[in-house]
């Protein structure tokens, strides 16, 4: 049967190749068994390399996820810890506002002072058990990572410039990470 538009036969074998179906099998030379084995070994090596890279990538991903989860666990309470530290500082300010201990002072005042000092020691000890550390910067070199300079004064005799000579508040850290910098006065150049 002839196609009316092009006057060509409707034989699919005739359409694939001008020489017929036998020509397509003779165009690609057959691989020898050794060549086929070498090609398969090469493919296996390539797939093995890809698998090893993917496995290493998964190990890195697991390690990163574990590290991020551990950090999240350690620092999840950071905002709460800042608030608690503020309470510890307010307790210290209250204690500092009491008159200094004197001989012959009222027994009630001495008991109150001692009681509040005991509460402060217990409170700071509890904070330390949970990774919150209080650091007194007095006498230390000024460290912008831990201290906030509020003022500079001439260096007293025997004190190096750049040394913290007074601390308005201590610095606080949570598991080694800064929670709140110390507010300090730094010794300047004479």
Z-matrix of the N, CA and C atoms (Angstrom, degrees):
N
C 1 1.445
C 2 1.513 1 108.53
N 3 1.255 2 117.05 1 137.77
C 4 1.460 3 122.72 2 -175.69
C 5 1.524 4 109.99 3 -103.52
N 6 1.299 5 114.06 4 141.30
C 7 1.457 6 120.25 5 175.37
C 8 1.518 7 106.84 6 -76.90
N 9 1.290 8 117.71 7 128.32
C 10 1.448 9 120.87 8 -172.89
C 11 1.515 10 113.00 9 -70.04
N 12 1.329 11 117.27 10 -30.46
C 13 1.461 12 118.65 11 -176.58
C 14 1.518 13 111.72 12 -74.80
N 15 1.358 14 117.63 13 -41.50
C 16 1.459 15 119.39 14 -173.99
C 17 1.520 16 113.08 15 -116.20
N 18 1.251 17 118.17 16 -1.88
C 19 1.449 18 123.19 17 -178.80
C 20 1.520 19 112.34 18 55.03
N 21 1.367 20 116.39 19 44.03
C 22 1.464 21 120.71 20 178.11
C 23 1.500 22 108.45 21 -119.34
N 24 1.330 23 118.51 22 151.36
C 25 1.468 24 120.05 23 179.39
C 26 1.523 25 110.53 24 -68.89
N 27 1.364 26 118.67 25 154.80
C 28 1.455 27 124.29 26 179.39
C 29 1.528 28 111.79 27 -91.85
N 30 1.288 29 118.72 28 38.84
C 31 1.450 30 122.99 29 -179.86
C 32 1.525 31 108.78 30 -93.19
N 33 1.365 32 118.16 31 114.19
C 34 1.467 33 119.46 32 -178.28
C 35 1.514 34 113.02 33 -63.13
N 36 1.290 35 120.39 34 -31.97
C 37 1.463 36 121.95 35 179.65
C 38 1.509 37 110.77 36 -65.60
N 39 1.292 38 116.83 37 -33.57
C 40 1.458 39 120.51 38 -179.37
C 41 1.518 40 110.48 39 -72.33
N 42 1.328 41 117.50 40 -27.91
C 43 1.464 42 120.50 41 -177.10
C 44 1.525 43 112.40 42 -78.57
N 45 1.322 44 120.29 43 -25.63
C 46 1.452 45 121.46 44 -174.26
C 47 1.509 46 112.91 45 -73.32
N 48 1.293 47 118.27 46 -39.21
C 49 1.455 48 120.02 47 -176.63
C 50 1.519 49 108.33 48 -150.06
N 51 1.295 50 118.01 49 140.39
C 52 1.462 51 119.43 50 179.40
C 53 1.520 52 111.57 51 -64.36
N 54 1.305 53 118.07 52 -26.15
C 55 1.460 54 120.07 53 -177.93
C 56 1.520 55 111.49 54 -92.68
N 57 1.345 56 118.53 55 -4.31
C 58 1.460 57 120.96 56 179.31
C 59 1.520 58 111.28 57 101.59
N 60 1.355 59 117.04 58 -177.95
C 61 1.454 60 120.77 59 -175.28
C 62 1.518 61 113.64 60 -68.03
N 63 1.303 62 120.15 61 -23.53
C 64 1.451 63 121.85 62 -178.82
C 65 1.516 64 112.33 63 -69.12
N 66 1.304 65 119.61 64 -27.31
C 67 1.463 66 122.80 65 -175.62
C 68 1.527 67 112.04 66 -67.54
N 69 1.357 68 119.43 67 -34.58
C 70 1.458 69 121.18 68 -176.99
C 71 1.530 70 111.88 69 -67.59
N 72 1.326 71 120.19 70 -30.31
C 73 1.456 72 121.73 71 -179.66
C 74 1.511 73 111.92 72 -80.36
N 75 1.272 74 119.26 73 -23.57
C 76 1.457 75 121.27 74 -179.01
C 77 1.509 76 112.54 75 -89.25
N 78 1.351 77 118.44 76 -11.89
C 79 1.465 78 120.88 77 -178.79
C 80 1.523 79 111.50 78 -70.22
N 81 1.348 80 120.16 79 -45.47
C 82 1.455 81 122.99 80 -178.98
C 83 1.527 82 108.32 81 -92.39
N 84 1.341 83 117.70 82 117.92
C 85 1.460 84 119.27 83 -179.50
C 86 1.521 85 109.79 84 -69.05
N 87 1.298 86 117.47 85 145.44
C 88 1.454 87 122.52 86 179.43
C 89 1.518 88 109.57 87 -72.85
N 90 1.381 89 116.01 88 142.34
C 91 1.454 90 120.70 89 178.64
C 92 1.523 91 108.69 90 -82.61
N 93 1.297 92 115.01 91 144.80
C 94 1.459 93 118.29 92 176.08
C 95 1.521 94 107.70 93 -74.77
N 96 1.289 95 115.90 94 165.26
C 97 1.464 96 120.48 95 -178.83
C 98 1.538 97 110.59 96 -62.94
N 99 1.317 98 118.50 97 -38.12
C 100 1.478 99 122.50 98 179.07
C 101 1.523 100 110.50 99 -66.26
N 102 1.327 101 117.13 100 -40.14
C 103 1.464 102 120.69 101 179.01
C 104 1.528 103 110.15 102 -66.85
N 105 1.310 104 115.72 103 -42.01
C 106 1.477 105 120.52 104 178.81
C 107 1.521 106 110.21 105 -62.97
N 108 1.342 107 117.91 106 -42.43
C 109 1.458 108 122.35 107 178.22
C 110 1.530 109 111.01 108 -63.37
N 111 1.322 110 116.83 109 -42.96
C 112 1.477 111 121.16 110 178.60
C 113 1.527 112 110.31 111 -63.40
N 114 1.326 113 117.45 112 -41.42
C 115 1.465 114 121.08 113 179.17
C 116 1.527 115 110.62 114 -64.32
N 117 1.334 116 116.53 115 -42.27
C 118 1.465 117 120.07 116 178.81
C 119 1.530 118 111.33 117 -66.54
N 120 1.329 119 117.60 118 -41.06
C 121 1.473 120 120.57 119 177.25
C 122 1.523 121 110.82 120 -62.35
N 123 1.318 122 116.48 121 -39.99
C 124 1.470 123 121.02 122 177.61
C 125 1.532 124 110.44 123 -63.41
N 126 1.321 125 115.77 124 -42.74
C 127 1.466 126 119.98 125 178.96
C 128 1.529 127 111.01 126 -65.51
N 129 1.335 128 117.08 127 -40.57
C 130 1.464 129 121.20 128 177.41
C 131 1.527 130 109.83 129 -61.72
N 132 1.318 131 117.67 130 -44.03
C 133 1.476 132 121.26 131 179.47
C 134 1.532 133 110.72 132 -63.17
N 135 1.312 134 116.22 133 -41.85
C 136 1.471 135 120.55 134 178.47
C 137 1.533 136 110.82 135 -62.60
N 138 1.324 137 116.98 136 -45.09
C 139 1.462 138 121.10 137 178.70
C 140 1.527 139 111.13 138 -65.72
N 141 1.348 140 116.34 139 -38.28
C 142 1.468 141 120.38 140 177.46
C 143 1.533 142 110.51 141 -62.44
N 144 1.342 143 117.39 142 -43.69
C 145 1.465 144 121.25 143 177.91
C 146 1.527 145 111.02 144 -61.09
N 147 1.337 146 116.30 145 -43.71
C 148 1.467 147 120.07 146 178.25
C 149 1.526 148 110.90 147 -62.32
N 150 1.338 149 116.16 148 -42.38
C 151 1.461 150 120.15 149 179.33
C 152 1.528 151 110.84 150 -63.15
N 153 1.350 152 117.14 151 -44.48
C 154 1.468 153 120.20 152 179.43
C 155 1.527 154 111.37 153 -62.39
N 156 1.332 155 117.23 154 -41.04
C 157 1.473 156 120.42 155 177.64
C 158 1.529 157 110.84 156 -63.63
N 159 1.331 158 116.01 157 -42.84
C 160 1.469 159 120.13 158 179.11
C 161 1.526 160 110.37 159 -64.37
N 162 1.325 161 117.32 160 -40.11
C 163 1.465 162 121.37 161 178.86
C 164 1.536 163 110.58 162 -64.64
N 165 1.328 164 116.92 163 -42.83
C 166 1.466 165 120.76 164 177.65
C 167 1.524 166 110.60 165 -64.00
N 168 1.305 167 116.65 166 -40.16
C 169 1.462 168 120.97 167 177.91
C 170 1.528 169 110.91 168 -62.76
N 171 1.334 170 116.49 169 -41.14
C 172 1.475 171 120.66 170 177.90
C 173 1.527 172 110.67 171 -64.66
N 174 1.329 173 117.86 172 -40.74
C 175 1.472 174 121.29 173 177.13
C 176 1.525 175 110.24 174 -60.24
N 177 1.325 176 116.58 175 -45.31
C 178 1.469 177 120.74 176 178.24
C 179 1.523 178 110.94 177 -62.09
N 180 1.318 179 116.42 178 -41.56
C 181 1.462 180 120.84 179 179.55
C 182 1.526 181 110.66 180 -64.23
N 183 1.336 182 117.07 181 -43.63
C 184 1.474 183 120.12 182 177.53
C 185 1.519 184 111.20 183 -61.66
N 186 1.340 185 116.73 184 -44.78
C 187 1.462 186 120.78 185 -179.38
C 188 1.527 187 110.74 186 -63.11
N 189 1.336 188 116.68 187 -43.11
C 190 1.472 189 120.27 188 179.60
C 191 1.524 190 110.63 189 -64.48
N 192 1.335 191 117.14 190 -42.54
C 193 1.467 192 120.80 191 179.65
C 194 1.530 193 110.58 192 -63.69
N 195 1.328 194 117.35 193 -40.48
C 196 1.467 195 120.90 194 178.74
C 197 1.520 196 110.42 195 -65.37
N 198 1.346 197 116.36 196 -43.98
C 199 1.469 198 120.75 197 179.25
C 200 1.533 199 110.50 198 -61.66
N 201 1.334 200 117.04 199 -43.89
C 202 1.467 201 120.70 200 179.66
C 203 1.525 202 111.10 201 -65.49
N 204 1.324 203 117.28 202 -38.95
C 205 1.469 204 120.48 203 178.12
C 206 1.529 205 110.60 204 -66.39
N 207 1.340 206 116.93 205 -41.01
C 208 1.464 207 120.13 206 178.07
C 209 1.528 208 111.15 207 -63.51
N 210 1.340 209 116.38 208 -43.08
C 211 1.464 210 119.92 209 177.76
C 212 1.520 211 111.07 210 -63.86
N 213 1.313 212 116.75 211 -42.08
C 214 1.466 213 120.09 212 178.80
C 215 1.521 214 110.27 213 -60.75
N 216 1.333 215 116.12 214 -40.94
C 217 1.464 216 120.32 215 178.62
C 218 1.535 217 110.72 216 -64.74
N 219 1.338 218 116.78 217 -42.24
C 220 1.463 219 120.67 218 -178.07
C 221 1.524 220 112.75 219 -68.46
N 222 1.325 221 116.36 220 -38.22
C 223 1.465 222 119.77 221 -171.34
C 224 1.523 223 114.18 222 -110.45
N 225 1.330 224 118.27 223 9.16
C 226 1.462 225 121.16 224 -179.51
C 227 1.525 226 111.60 225 -63.14
N 228 1.307 227 117.51 226 -28.11
C 229 1.465 228 121.98 227 -176.47
C 230 1.528 229 111.63 228 -94.33
N 231 1.308 230 118.05 229 15.07
C 232 1.469 231 121.17 230 -174.51
C 233 1.533 232 112.47 231 -57.64
N 234 1.325 233 118.14 232 -45.79
C 235 1.469 234 120.38 233 -179.61
C 236 1.526 235 110.31 234 -64.28
N 237 1.321 236 116.62 235 -44.30
C 238 1.457 237 120.96 236 177.36
C 239 1.528 238 110.55 237 -61.70
N 240 1.331 239 116.85 238 -42.07
C 241 1.461 240 121.33 239 -179.50
C 242 1.534 241 110.85 240 -62.09
N 243 1.334 242 117.59 241 -38.56
C 244 1.483 243 119.88 242 177.23
C 245 1.531 244 110.54 243 -60.64
N 246 1.326 245 116.19 244 -42.45
C 247 1.463 246 119.87 245 179.26
C 248 1.527 247 111.06 246 -65.23
N 249 1.319 248 117.36 247 -41.03
C 250 1.464 249 121.43 248 179.92
C 251 1.530 250 110.29 249 -65.38
N 252 1.329 251 116.22 250 -39.32
C 253 1.471 252 121.16 251 178.21
C 254 1.530 253 109.88 252 -62.21
N 255 1.315 254 116.08 253 -38.98
C 256 1.474 255 119.99 254 177.70
C 257 1.524 256 110.09 255 -60.68
N 258 1.322 257 116.92 256 -39.17
C 259 1.465 258 121.51 257 177.84
C 260 1.528 259 110.37 258 -64.77
N 261 1.324 260 117.36 259 -41.53
C 262 1.471 261 121.06 260 177.86
C 263 1.528 262 110.34 261 -61.74
N 264 1.325 263 116.83 262 -41.06
C 265 1.472 264 119.87 263 178.66
C 266 1.527 265 111.12 264 -66.92
N 267 1.329 266 117.38 265 -38.86
C 268 1.470 267 120.11 266 177.60
C 269 1.531 268 110.93 267 -64.64
N 270 1.314 269 117.23 268 -37.79
C 271 1.464 270 120.57 269 176.53
C 272 1.522 271 109.87 270 -62.20
N 273 1.330 272 118.11 271 -42.67
C 274 1.469 273 121.85 272 178.26
C 275 1.523 274 110.11 273 -64.53
N 276 1.338 275 118.09 274 -41.58
C 277 1.476 276 120.37 275 178.43
C 278 1.529 277 110.47 276 -61.08
N 279 1.334 278 116.34 277 -41.00
C 280 1.462 279 120.29 278 177.46
C 281 1.518 280 111.39 279 -61.75
N 282 1.328 281 116.90 280 -43.44
C 283 1.467 282 120.40 281 178.06
C 284 1.523 283 111.20 282 -64.40
N 285 1.325 284 117.36 283 -40.29
C 286 1.469 285 121.01 284 179.56
C 287 1.528 286 112.01 285 -66.95
N 288 1.334 287 117.26 286 -23.45
C 289 1.467 288 119.45 287 -178.90
C 290 1.535 289 112.02 288 -81.20
N 291 1.324 290 117.16 289 -14.32
C 292 1.474 291 120.17 290 176.38
C 293 1.528 292 109.36 291 -69.84
N 294 1.321 293 116.25 292 148.73
C 295 1.474 294 117.23 293 177.07
C 296 1.531 295 109.73 294 -64.56
N 297 1.337 296 115.17 295 149.76
C 298 1.463 297 120.85 296 179.17
C 299 1.520 298 109.04 297 -62.23
N 300 1.339 299 114.25 298 149.64
C 301 1.471 300 119.79 299 179.76
C 302 1.528 301 109.53 300 -63.95
N 303 1.312 302 115.55 301 132.68
C 304 1.474 303 121.59 302 179.32
C 305 1.516 304 108.48 303 -131.17
N 306 1.299 305 114.33 304 153.82
C 307 1.465 306 119.99 305 175.90
C 308 1.527 307 108.04 306 -68.30
N 309 1.309 308 115.68 307 134.30
C 310 1.458 309 120.67 308 177.83
C 311 1.517 310 114.15 309 81.87
N 312 1.339 311 117.90 310 10.98
C 313 1.468 312 119.38 311 178.73
C 314 1.534 313 109.54 312 -73.72
N 315 1.304 314 114.56 313 164.83
C 316 1.460 315 119.67 314 -178.71
C 317 1.524 316 109.95 315 -60.00
N 318 1.329 317 115.28 316 138.42
C 319 1.462 318 120.62 317 -178.19
C 320 1.526 319 111.27 318 -61.78
N 321 1.312 320 117.09 319 -36.68
C 322 1.468 321 121.48 320 179.98
C 323 1.532 322 110.69 321 -60.91
N 324 1.326 323 117.43 322 -44.55
C 325 1.464 324 121.32 323 179.88
C 326 1.528 325 110.77 324 -62.84
N 327 1.317 326 117.41 325 -42.54
C 328 1.476 327 121.14 326 178.83
C 329 1.528 328 110.26 327 -63.12
N 330 1.324 329 117.25 328 -42.31
C 331 1.472 330 120.31 329 179.70
C 332 1.528 331 110.84 330 -66.14
N 333 1.323 332 117.20 331 -41.52
C 334 1.472 333 120.03 332 177.90
C 335 1.529 334 110.74 333 -61.40
N 336 1.330 335 116.35 334 -47.60
C 337 1.462 336 120.12 335 -179.71
C 338 1.531 337 110.25 336 -59.17
N 339 1.325 338 116.86 337 -48.90
C 340 1.466 339 121.03 338 -179.60
C 341 1.535 340 111.45 339 -62.91
N 342 1.316 341 116.68 340 -39.03
C 343 1.464 342 120.38 341 178.65
C 344 1.518 343 111.84 342 -64.48
N 345 1.337 344 116.25 343 -45.90
C 346 1.472 345 119.71 344 179.90
C 347 1.527 346 111.37 345 -67.44
N 348 1.327 347 117.33 346 -35.84
C 349 1.469 348 119.80 347 176.69
C 350 1.528 349 110.41 348 -65.23
N 351 1.318 350 117.62 349 -37.54
C 352 1.465 351 121.17 350 175.88
C 353 1.518 352 111.76 351 -65.30
N 354 1.330 353 116.26 352 -40.44
C 355 1.479 354 120.41 353 176.88
C 356 1.528 355 109.43 354 -62.71
N 357 1.321 356 116.72 355 -42.90
C 358 1.465 357 119.77 356 179.96
C 359 1.531 358 110.89 357 -63.11
N 360 1.333 359 117.97 358 -45.44
C 361 1.468 360 120.82 359 178.87
C 362 1.537 361 110.68 360 -59.34
N 363 1.328 362 116.54 361 -45.29
C 364 1.466 363 120.31 362 179.26
C 365 1.520 364 111.80 363 -64.09
N 366 1.324 365 116.76 364 -39.48
C 367 1.468 366 121.62 365 -178.92
C 368 1.533 367 110.42 366 -66.01
N 369 1.336 368 116.37 367 -47.04
C 370 1.469 369 120.02 368 179.96
C 371 1.533 370 109.99 369 -65.63
N 372 1.324 371 117.42 370 -37.29
C 373 1.462 372 121.11 371 177.42
C 374 1.530 373 110.79 372 -62.84
N 375 1.320 374 117.17 373 -41.83
C 376 1.467 375 121.36 374 177.49
C 377 1.531 376 110.03 375 -63.15
N 378 1.327 377 117.98 376 -41.44
C 379 1.459 378 121.09 377 178.34
C 380 1.532 379 110.47 378 -61.34
N 381 1.330 380 116.19 379 -42.93
C 382 1.466 381 120.53 380 179.92
C 383 1.527 382 111.70 381 -62.82
N 384 1.309 383 117.81 382 -37.51
C 385 1.470 384 120.64 383 177.73
C 386 1.531 385 111.65 384 -62.55
N 387 1.309 386 116.13 385 -24.24
C 388 1.464 387 121.00 386 -179.10
C 389 1.530 388 112.69 387 -103.91
N 390 1.340 389 116.56 388 19.04
C 391 1.465 390 120.72 389 172.91
C 392 1.507 391 115.65 390 88.07
N 393 1.330 392 119.11 391 5.90
C 394 1.465 393 121.83 392 179.61
C 395 1.528 394 107.73 393 -98.11
N 396 1.333 395 115.82 394 118.82
C 397 1.462 396 121.26 395 -176.64
C 398 1.528 397 110.53 396 -112.82
N 399 1.313 398 114.74 397 139.18
C 400 1.468 399 122.90 398 176.75
C 401 1.525 400 106.47 399 -104.21
N 402 1.338 401 117.01 400 129.79
C 403 1.464 402 120.92 401 -178.94
C 404 1.520 403 109.94 402 -126.27
N 405 1.320 404 115.04 403 122.35
C 406 1.465 405 121.23 404 177.34
C 407 1.527 406 108.31 405 -84.20
N 408 1.325 407 117.98 406 117.94
C 409 1.460 408 120.22 407 -174.41
C 410 1.532 409 114.92 408 -86.25
N 411 1.323 410 118.44 409 -4.83
C 412 1.470 411 119.90 410 -175.99
C 413 1.526 412 111.46 411 -58.13
N 414 1.335 413 115.08 412 131.95
C 415 1.457 414 121.36 413 179.16
C 416 1.521 415 113.78 414 84.55
N 417 1.323 416 117.73 415 -4.94
C 418 1.466 417 122.01 416 179.74
C 419 1.530 418 109.89 417 -92.80
N 420 1.342 419 117.16 418 154.20
C 421 1.469 420 118.61 419 173.09
C 422 1.527 421 109.79 420 -64.07
N 423 1.314 422 116.50 421 144.60
C 424 1.459 423 121.02 422 179.12
C 425 1.525 424 109.01 423 -61.43
N 426 1.329 425 116.62 424 129.89
C 427 1.466 426 123.54 425 179.63
C 428 1.530 427 107.41 426 -126.90
N 429 1.340 428 117.34 427 108.61
C 430 1.471 429 119.30 428 -177.98
C 431 1.526 430 113.44 429 -62.18
N 432 1.332 431 117.71 430 -15.89
C 433 1.463 432 121.11 431 176.68
C 434 1.532 433 111.20 432 -74.65
N 435 1.338 434 117.24 433 -26.61
C 436 1.468 435 121.73 434 -175.72
C 437 1.523 436 114.16 435 -118.64
N 438 1.337 437 117.10 436 -17.21
C 439 1.465 438 120.35 437 -172.78
C 440 1.522 439 111.35 438 -123.96
N 441 1.314 440 114.33 439 148.27
C 442 1.461 441 121.05 440 173.51
C 443 1.519 442 106.29 441 -117.91
N 444 1.326 443 116.98 442 114.78
C 445 1.464 444 121.21 443 -177.92
C 446 1.522 445 109.43 444 -74.18
N 447 1.329 446 115.52 445 120.94
C 448 1.461 447 120.92 446 179.44
C 449 1.530 448 111.00 447 -98.57
N 450 1.323 449 115.82 448 -24.89
C 451 1.459 450 120.73 449 179.96
C 452 1.524 451 108.87 450 -160.46
N 453 1.328 452 114.31 451 163.60
C 454 1.461 453 120.92 452 175.58
C 455 1.518 454 106.90 453 -129.34
N 456 1.320 455 115.84 454 135.05
C 457 1.463 456 121.22 455 178.88
C 458 1.521 457 108.12 456 -127.93
N 459 1.337 458 116.62 457 155.92
C 460 1.472 459 118.03 458 176.56
C 461 1.532 460 109.69 459 -57.86
N 462 1.322 461 115.41 460 142.44
C 463 1.467 462 120.68 461 -177.95
C 464 1.518 463 110.15 462 -67.37
N 465 1.336 464 117.40 463 127.64
C 466 1.463 465 119.97 464 175.12
C 467 1.538 466 110.11 465 -65.99
N 468 1.307 467 115.70 466 166.23
C 469 1.466 468 122.12 467 179.74
C 470 1.526 469 110.17 468 -54.68
N 471 1.334 470 116.93 469 128.43
C 472 1.460 471 122.41 470 176.30
C 473 1.520 472 114.97 471 80.98
N 474 1.314 473 118.03 472 5.75
C 475 1.475 474 120.79 473 179.68
C 476 1.525 475 108.39 474 -111.05
N 477 1.328 476 115.01 475 129.04
C 478 1.468 477 121.36 476 179.16
C 479 1.531 478 110.95 477 -68.45
N 480 1.321 479 118.30 478 140.09
C 481 1.463 480 119.47 479 171.97
C 482 1.535 481 110.05 480 -59.28
N 483 1.318 482 115.97 481 143.94
C 484 1.460 483 120.69 482 -178.30
C 485 1.517 484 113.22 483 90.58
N 486 1.342 485 116.59 484 3.49
C 487 1.463 486 121.23 485 178.45
C 488 1.521 487 109.10 486 -93.36
N 489 1.324 488 117.04 487 144.01
C 490 1.458 489 121.74 488 176.31
C 491 1.530 490 107.34 489 -75.23
N 492 1.342 491 116.16 490 119.03
C 493 1.477 492 119.43 491 -178.77
C 494 1.523 493 112.00 492 -103.26
N 495 1.310 494 117.03 493 -17.11
C 496 1.463 495 120.18 494 178.04
C 497 1.528 496 108.37 495 -151.07
N 498 1.332 497 116.03 496 142.20
C 499 1.466 498 120.74 497 178.14
C 500 1.516 499 108.46 498 -122.73
N 501 1.335 500 115.85 499 121.82
C 502 1.460 501 119.70 500 176.62
C 503 1.521 502 109.35 501 -78.75
N 504 1.337 503 115.75 502 -35.64
C 505 1.478 504 121.20 503 174.61
C 506 1.523 505 107.50 504 -141.17
N 507 1.326 506 117.45 505 154.92
C 508 1.471 507 119.61 506 175.86
C 509 1.530 508 110.18 507 -79.81
N 510 1.328 509 116.04 508 169.98
C 511 1.474 510 118.84 509 171.14
C 512 1.528 511 107.11 510 -91.86
N 513 1.320 512 115.49 511 150.55
C 514 1.469 513 122.30 512 -179.04
C 515 1.518 514 108.24 513 -127.21
N 516 1.341 515 115.83 514 136.91
C 517 1.460 516 120.85 515 176.84
C 518 1.528 517 109.53 516 -127.53
N 519 1.316 518 115.12 517 152.76
C 520 1.467 519 122.44 518 175.00
C 521 1.518 520 107.12 519 -118.65
N 522 1.327 521 116.56 520 110.17
C 523 1.467 522 122.31 521 -177.87
C 524 1.524 523 111.32 522 50.59
N 525 1.325 524 116.12 523 42.53
C 526 1.458 525 121.69 524 177.40
C 527 1.515 526 115.04 525 87.59
N 528 1.317 527 118.84 526 -10.93
C 529 1.472 528 122.18 527 179.99
C 530 1.528 529 108.92 528 -97.00
N 531 1.325 530 116.36 529 134.83
C 532 1.465 531 121.44 530 -177.29
C 533 1.521 532 111.09 531 -61.88
N 534 1.337 533 115.14 532 126.57
C 535 1.470 534 121.65 533 173.85
C 536 1.519 535 109.89 534 -96.14
N 537 1.341 536 113.56 535 -47.66
C 538 1.456 537 119.27 536 -175.81
C 539 1.524 538 108.36 537 -149.63
N 540 1.350 539 117.14 538 125.55
C 541 1.465 540 118.47 539 -178.91
C 542 1.544 541 110.91 540 -73.97
N 543 1.321 542 115.00 541 154.68
C 544 1.462 543 120.57 542 175.37
C 545 1.518 544 108.51 543 -75.20
N 546 1.313 545 116.37 544 138.85
C 547 1.462 546 121.30 545 175.33
C 548 1.527 547 105.69 546 -94.24
N 549 1.348 548 116.13 547 116.54
C 550 1.459 549 120.42 548 -168.49
C 551 1.518 550 113.71 549 -130.81
N 552 1.339 551 113.93 550 162.49
C 553 1.467 552 123.20 551 170.70
C 554 1.519 553 105.25 552 -110.99
N 555 1.331 554 115.41 553 129.42
C 556 1.463 555 121.99 554 -174.07
C 557 1.519 556 110.23 555 -109.27
N 558 1.337 557 115.32 556 142.52
C 559 1.465 558 121.17 557 176.72
C 560 1.533 559 108.33 558 -74.22
N 561 1.335 560 115.00 559 126.31
C 562 1.448 561 120.10 560 178.71
C 563 1.512 562 110.41 561 -98.41
N 564 1.299 563 115.92 562 -176.25
C 565 1.467 564 120.46 563 177.29
C 566 1.517 565 108.69 564 -78.31
N 567 1.325 566 114.46 565 127.32
C 568 1.459 567 126.00 566 -179.19
C 569 1.444 568 115.04 567 -14.86
